Amino acid sequence: MKTMLFIFAQYLLPQHLLSRLVGKIAASEQPWVKNTFIKRFIKQYDVNMAEAETESYYEFKNFNAFFTRALKADARIIDDNVNAIACPADGEVSQLGEISHGNIFQAKGQHYSAEKLLASQTLAEQFDGGQFATVYLSPKDYHRVHMPIDGTLRSMTYVPGQLFSVNGTTAENVPELFARNERLVAIFDTEVGPVAMVLVGAMIVAGIETVWDGQVAPPPKTPKTVNYANDEKIVLKKGEEMGRFMLGSTVIMLFPKDTVDFLQDFEAGTGTRMGEQFGLLKK
């Protein structure tokens, strides 16, 4: 019954309005506002501030700065195996596996199409038969997203959508959750072909940022694609930051057919740390 009520509420709540209001609070630089929320958040979610570059909560200019905090240089080690795929984020594997006939597994009984996720049939065809991995970032996690392998940015598409909460309950009960929510789709050209990095928004996520274009969601409220010409190459190495969430959500990686093998240690529910080996490239 509680699950049904929670899901029903997801459809009734003013998702965007609520998220934008939270965004205003998260951007506040009033000391009593930011310090109160940051202190309570650290206690509520048992955030490990010892690994943060800035350990004192009151030194952050606002809640957003705290939430997207940088880590100390030695807090995460990037796997240096030249064939290794690095995990893009701290969090937990939601699902991973094959993109079969254009469909991606979401949770028990739930699938969604790569075409809807990427907002492009042409792009989706490039990943059919390939592999996907969905990593969920919980509130206590480090909320920057890093590159799994070296890549040159080809395009970035902002896709407007709804803002359902993203968790196990909604994944199991909201059809096509990740293809319905607001998201950013970044396509990188790599040594194994195109790789998609999809940053999915959620309820009270105040925005999504990239290292090359700053905050890209919200707005605008219509789909927007930026293609990057050869004279403005944006090249990111494995382990370099590519984006971040202003409050957290989910990142989805897509790889083409016959290009990667994920480690057998990873399955739904497995915890992750940014930079650790997630799989190996097939060359």
C-alpha positions, -999 to +999 in steps of 0.1 A: +000+000+000+028+024+009+045+017-025+012+024-044+008+057-025+044+067-032+041+060-069+007+078-071+022+108-054+050+109-080+024+116-107+005+142-086+034+163-073+044+195-092+078+179-100+095+208-118+082+235-094+093+215-064+127+208-079+132+245-088+122+256-053+147+232-038+172+246-063+167+281-049+174+269-014+204+249-025+219+280-042+213+302-011+245+317+003+228+329+036+250+313+063+221+302+085+204+285+055+233+268+040+250+257+072+218+243+087+210+222+057+246+210+051+251+200+087+218+181+089+225+165+056+259+152+067+244+138+098+213+123+081+233+105+054+265+099+073+286+117+046+323+110+048+338+145+049+373+132+057+378+125+020+366+159+009+390+186-003+371+209+020+362+192+053+345+220+072+308+222+062+306+260+069+333+268+044+311+259+014+294+290-002+261+271-005+245+237-004+252+231-041+290+236-035+289+211-007+269+186-027+293+187-057+323+189-034+357+179-048+376+150-032+412+150-021+437+140-048+443+105-033+407+097-024+400+078-056+425+059-078+419+056-115+426+021-129+456+025-151+452-007-171+451+007-207+422-017-216+402-010-184+369+008-182+368+030-151+337+033-131+322+067-138+308+075-103+304+065-067+271+047-061+255+014-068+248-006-100+211-004-107+213-027-138+237-037-165+237-060-195+230-062-232+210-037-252+187-063-269+167-053-300+170-017-289+157-023-254+174-016-221+165-034-189+152-011-161+140-034-133+119-065-130+092-063-157+103-029-169+123-020-200+128+012-220+141+019-255+175+032-263+158+054-290+137+072-264+166+075-239+189+091-265+160+109-284+175+096-316+169+065-337+201+070-355+221+070-323+202+041-308+211+019-338+248+024-331+244+008-297+220-021-306+235-054-293+259-034-272+262-031-234+247-007-209+254+000-172+232+021-150+248+036-118+226+052-091+242+079-070+227+080-035+225+112-014+257+104+006+278+098-025+304+119-043+283+135-071+308+142-099+307+119-130+340+109-147+350+094-180+351+056-182+376+058-211+393+084-232+369+102-255+364+132-278+330+149-274+309+146-306+276+160-294+255+170-264+217+168-263+195+182-235+162+163-234+134+178-214+111+155-194+095+147-161+112+145-128+102+113-111+123+102-081+149+077-091+153+047-068+145+010-067+108+016-061+102+039-090+124+018-113+101-011-107+069+008-109+073+037-133+074+026-170+103+039-190+115+059-160+150+069-174+136+077-208+109+099-193+129+120-170+149+151-179+184+142-190+216+151-207+230+128-235+267+132-243+282+112-271+319+106-272+340+092-300+364+066-286+388+039-297+359+014-297+334+037-314+307+059-299+301+059-262+271+075-246+271+091-212+235+099-201+230+120-169+194+115-157+176+142-137+152+134-109+128+149-083+145+179-065+176+176-087+184+213-092+204+209-123+230+191-144+264+205-153+291+196-177+328+207-175+326+221-210+293+241-209+284+246-173+247+241-162+227+227-191+195+216-173+172+232-165+163+252-189+157+252-219+124+232-220+128+220-256+153+195-269+186+211-278+216+194-295+250+209-298+275+193-323+311+199-317+332+207-348+368+195-353+381+230-346+366+230-311+376+195-299+368+186-264+390+157-254+386+141-219+409+114-206+398+084-186+391+094-151+386+131-159+354+148-147+327+152-174+297+164-154+280+167-120+246+166-104+232+195-084+216+170-061+219+134-073+205+109-096+217+084-122+243+080-149+239+055-178+268+043-200+262+028-234+288+009-255+286-005-290+283-042-298+313-064-292+334-037-276+333-043-238+331-070-211+319-058-177+335-076-147+315-105-134+318-089-099+293-062-109+256-069-108+224-052-097+230-039-061+268-039-063+284-008-047+308+013-069+336+037-064+347+061-091+378+051-109+378+014-101+379-011-129+344-017-142+352-038-172+376-043-201+377-031-237+377-057-265+403-047-291 
